[in-house]
Amino acid sequence: MKIVVIGGTGLIGSKLVAKLVEHGHEAVAASPGTGVDTLTGEGLAEALAGAEVVVDVSNSPSFEDAAVLDFFRTSTTNLLAAEAAAGVGHHVALSVVGTDRLPDSGYFRAKIAQEELIKASPVPWSIVHATQFFEFFHAMAQSASDGASVHLAPVLVQPMAADDVAAAVGRVAVAAPLHGTVEVGGPEQFRLDDFIRQGLDAHEDPRKVVTDPKAPYFGAQLSERTLVPGDGALLAATRFADWLQADVARAAAASA
Ligand SMILES: NC(=O)c1ccc[n+]([C@@H]2O[C@H](COP(=O)([O-])OP(=O)(O)OC[C@H]3O[C@@H](n4cnc5c(N)ncnc54)[C@H](OP(=O)(O)O)[C@@H]3O)[C@@H](O)[C@H]2O)c1
């Protein structure tokens, strides 16, 4: 199958392209870096010619409220129109578990807008809701940091490895359209503050995590189960402790 991966040079996209190629598919990594821009439409029709499936794992370069909303609205509108014109039979998008419960966050309002456009489109679709990537803990800490400390609510999270996210998205991409949303999560639950504390401690990051039930998450207040998937979720295998050990070793090798 020819499968175009929008955002195919990103964290999830590059892993997904590699997995699809390994399974014998013609996977095309599409991003501004490879001459395909979903905001301007540049290179889109050419990339989509002959494609059966398009997977959107792109992300906005800016998380500022107006910019991220404009990114997902414009890119998704352009992409779905190009897919309809090219006769693409399946649009797969990666979004986040709990997106519909987070309308107070500018980032999640943009993901809600993306999902609404997909559901209203004539192109057959599937949405994968994944939990927070282990790899994202650095960015989560950064966004909740005032320099010396990191303020986080002690709510439940069920994070997962980016490799497992890519595998789950790949399985959905090669199957029939769901016209629905599937949830994927990690094998264990943590408290958000403990999860980030473990990551920072393992990397000997001096910042202290402060447990604060009122701390916002990308602009939104969280309740106990906002970020965890429901009962029917597919659970990935990689455990945080194993991933973290390898991540610390990677960081040490990179700085050696
Ligand atoms: N972070 C999490 O924990 C989490 C959890 C669940 C779901 N998600 C979702 O996962 C998705 C992928 O995240 P990620 O961390 O893998 O993203 P990422 O590493 O930041 O990669 C973003 C990709 O989007 C591409 N891109 C940017 N602007 C584009 C444009 N105008 N046209 C086409 N492509 C464009 C980038 O291309 P260039 O490199 O060429 O700029 C890059 O390939 C996001 O939609 C996010 O909402 C994230």
The ligand as a Tripos MOL2 file, in Angstrom:
@<TRIPOS>MOLECULE
LIG
   48    52     1     0     0
SMALL
NO_CHARGES

@<TRIPOS>ATOM
      1 N1          3.1970   14.5860   22.9500 N.am      1 LIG1
      2 C1          2.3620   13.6920   23.3990 C.2       1 LIG1
      3 O1          2.5100   13.1420   24.5120 O.2       1 LIG1
      4 C2          1.1840   13.2870   22.5440 C.ar      1 LIG1
      5 C3          0.2810   12.3530   23.0240 C.ar      1 LIG1
      6 C4         -0.7360   11.9030   22.1770 C.ar      1 LIG1
      7 C5         -0.8350   12.4280   20.8770 C.ar      1 LIG1
      8 N2          0.0500   13.3880   20.4390 N.ar      1 LIG1
      9 C6         -0.0550   13.8820   19.0480 C.3       1 LIG1
     10 O2          0.9690   13.2880   18.2780 O.3       1 LIG1
     11 C7          1.1590   14.0580   17.0910 C.3       1 LIG1
     12 C8          2.6220   14.0000   16.6670 C.3       1 LIG1
     13 O3          3.4500   14.5130   17.6830 O.3       1 LIG1
     14 P1          5.0460   14.4410   17.5620 P.3       1 LIG1
     15 O4          5.5690   14.7550   18.9280 O.co2     1 LIG1
     16 O5          5.4800   13.1820   16.8660 O.co2     1 LIG1
     17 O6          5.3330   15.6840   16.6100 O.3       1 LIG1
     18 P2          6.7660   16.2970   16.2150 P.3       1 LIG1
     19 O7          7.9030   15.3930   16.5510 O.co2     1 LIG1
     20 O8          6.7990   17.7150   16.7160 O.co2     1 LIG1
     21 O9          6.6870   16.3570   14.6160 O.3       1 LIG1
     22 C9          5.8320   17.2350   13.9710 C.3       1 LIG1
     23 C10         5.8410   16.9210   12.4890 C.3       1 LIG1
     24 O10         4.9000   17.8120   11.8510 O.3       1 LIG1
     25 C11         5.5300   18.3080   10.6920 C.3       1 LIG1
     26 N3          4.9460   19.5780   10.2620 N.ar      1 LIG1
     27 C12         5.0220   20.7870   10.8890 C.ar      1 LIG1
     28 N4          4.4170   21.7220   10.1230 N.ar      1 LIG1
     29 C13         3.9450   21.0900    9.0210 C.ar      1 LIG1
     30 C14         3.2750   21.5200    7.8520 C.ar      1 LIG1
     31 N5          2.9320   22.8140    7.6630 N.pl3     1 LIG1
     32 N6          2.9760   20.6020    6.8880 N.ar      1 LIG1
     33 C15         3.3100   19.3000    7.0530 C.ar      1 LIG1
     34 N7          3.9530   18.8310    8.1390 N.ar      1 LIG1
     35 C16         4.2790   19.7190    9.1040 C.ar      1 LIG1
     36 C17         6.9990   18.4670   11.0820 C.3       1 LIG1
     37 O11         7.7830   18.5900    9.9150 O.3       1 LIG1
     38 P3          9.2340   19.3570    9.9310 P.3       1 LIG1
     39 O12        10.1010   18.5410   10.8420 O.co2     1 LIG1
     40 O13         9.6670   19.3540    8.5060 O.co2     1 LIG1
     41 O14         8.9510   20.7260   10.4850 O.co2     1 LIG1
     42 C18         7.2140   17.1440   11.8000 C.3       1 LIG1
     43 O15         7.4340   16.1020   10.8760 O.3       1 LIG1
     44 C19         0.5840   15.4480   17.3980 C.3       1 LIG1
     45 O16        -0.5440   15.6810   16.5820 O.3       1 LIG1
     46 C20         0.1400   15.3640   18.8680 C.3       1 LIG1
     47 O17        -1.0680   16.0630   19.1160 O.3       1 LIG1
     48 C21         1.0440   13.7980   21.2490 C.ar      1 LIG1
@<TRIPOS>BOND
     1     1     2 1
     2     2     3 2
     3     2     4 1
     4     4     5 ar
     5     4    48 ar
     6     5     6 ar
     7     6     7 ar
     8     7     8 ar
     9     8     9 1
    10     8    48 ar
    11     9    10 1
    12     9    46 1
    13    10    11 1
    14    11    12 1
    15    11    44 1
    16    12    13 1
    17    13    14 1
    18    14    15 2
    19    14    16 1
    20    14    17 1
    21    17    18 1
    22    18    19 2
    23    18    20 1
    24    18    21 1
    25    21    22 1
    26    22    23 1
    27    23    24 1
    28    23    42 1
    29    24    25 1
    30    25    26 1
    31    25    36 1
    32    26    27 ar
    33    26    35 ar
    34    27    28 ar
    35    28    29 ar
    36    29    30 ar
    37    29    35 ar
    38    30    31 1
    39    30    32 ar
    40    32    33 ar
    41    33    34 ar
    42    34    35 ar
    43    36    37 1
    44    36    42 1
    45    37    38 1
    46    38    39 2
    47    38    40 1
    48    38    41 1
    49    42    43 1
    50    44    45 1
    51    44    46 1
    52    46    47 1
@<TRIPOS>SUBSTRUCTURE
     1 LIG1         1 GROUP 0 **** ****
